[in-house]
Each structure stands twice: as C-alpha cells, then as structure tokens.
Amino acid sequence: MGLSLAYWVVLLLFGMGLYCILTESNLIKIAVGINVMEAGLLLFLVRLSYSPGDLAPLMGPTTGPGIADPIPHALTLTAIVIAASTTALMLSLIIQIYRHYGTVDIEEIRSKMQ
C-alpha cells in the first residue's frame, strides 16, 4: 500500500526544514527551517486524524462510528499557538544577538566570541 500525497508532502516539508537547519549558518534561515519542520509535523497530525466520510461532532451524537475525533485537531490548534510563540521568542533572541554581535551568521558569531 503506497503513501498518500499528504504523507509525501509531510516528508518533503520535514526534510526541507531539517536540511535548512543542518546546512545554513544564518540564524533567521534556521528559524525558518524550524517553522517548516513544524508545519510538516502539524500536517502529519491532521492527516493521521482524518478519515474519509467522518462527520464533525457538532450536532447529534458526539461519539461512535462515522464521527471524527476532535482531540487531534484541538491539539493541532494548540501546537500552532505554541509554534507562533516559540517563533516570536526565536526571532527576538536573534534580534538581540544581532544587536550584540552585529551579525546573524553563526560562524562570524563564533569568531567574535573567541
């Protein structure tokens, strides 16, 4: 059984983010890579909880066959808020690093620290 398109997109996003983190020396590009990885993981969570034909538990029965489980979607929304907060924190730390060292390149920062 082959992987669906969503899983290939998840692998692509996660791989792109990981490649960016491992190969870049610019802190802003690393932060973007982390966000791309987070997007892949969130898509993975949403795709795992999806089942064709399930209905949203809005009216009528809230559990049983044919009713979608809302917990993974609620956890995904929570993860989105946490990701936005950590991104804001990463960017604020990058701004402070830039103010202190005058650069966001890791190699230049290491050379200025010694």
Secondary structure, 3 states (H helix, E strand, C coil): CCCCHHHHHHHHHHHHHHHHHHHCCEHHHHHHHHHHHHHHHHHHHHHHHCCCCCECCCCCCCCCCCECCCHHHHHHHHHHHHHHHHHHHHHHHHHHHHHHHCCCEHHHHHHHHC
